[in-house]
Amino acid sequence: MYILRITKGCGNMNIIDFLGIVILMCGVILIYDARPITKKVFSFGDQNDGVLGLKITGFVLSVIGGLLVLI
């Protein structure tokens, strides 16, 4: 099984797996904190468009990160 590949700590984890985990975490953070990030970073009036954009970006990053971990 793929899950059993990492046996002793991170001994068998390569840089692609680590990069995938970091990208996956950034995507999840973008999805979860989209509204506060939009309030802090963007200053345009319609907040819902900014939130939607950040959530879509977070979803895409999560998918890319998950695929990097599986490969």
N, C-alpha and C positions, 0 to 999 in steps of 0.2 A: 504494500500500500504506500501511497505517496506520503501520508502523514508520518509514517515510521522512518522516513529518510533522515530526519534530524534526530539523532540518537543521543549524543553526549553534548548537551548545551547547544552551542551554535557552531560546532566543529564542522559540520557538513553544509552549512549555509553559505552560499556564494553571494556575491555582490548584487546579482540580479534579484535574488530573493529579498535581500535587505531593501533594495530600491523599491521593489514592489510593495513591501509592507509600509514603507514611508509614504508612497503615493496613495495607497489605500487609506491610510490614516488621515492624510490631508483631505481626501475626498469625503470621508465621513465627517470630519470637522466642518467642512464647507456646508454639508447638508444640514448638520445639526445647528450650527451657529450662523445661518444665512442672514437672518433678520438683524442681529446685533452688528454683524460685519457690514451690512448695507448701511445701517445708521451711522457707523463710524467713518467709513471710507467714502461712500458716495454722497453727493449733496443734491441730487436731482429730486424733483417733487414726487414722482410716482415710485414708491418704494417696492410695490409688488413686482414690477418688472425686474428690478435689481435682485430681489430675493429669488425669483424664478430663474434668472440667469445663473446665480450662484449655486442653486440646487441642481440645475442641469449639469453645470461644470463639475460639481462634487460627485454626481452620479457617474459621469464619464470617467473621472479620475479613479473612482472606486472600481469600476469595471476594468480599466487598464491595469491598476495595481493588482487586482485579483488574478488577471490573466498572467501578469509577470510572475506572480508567486507560483501559479500552477505549472508554468513552463519550465 
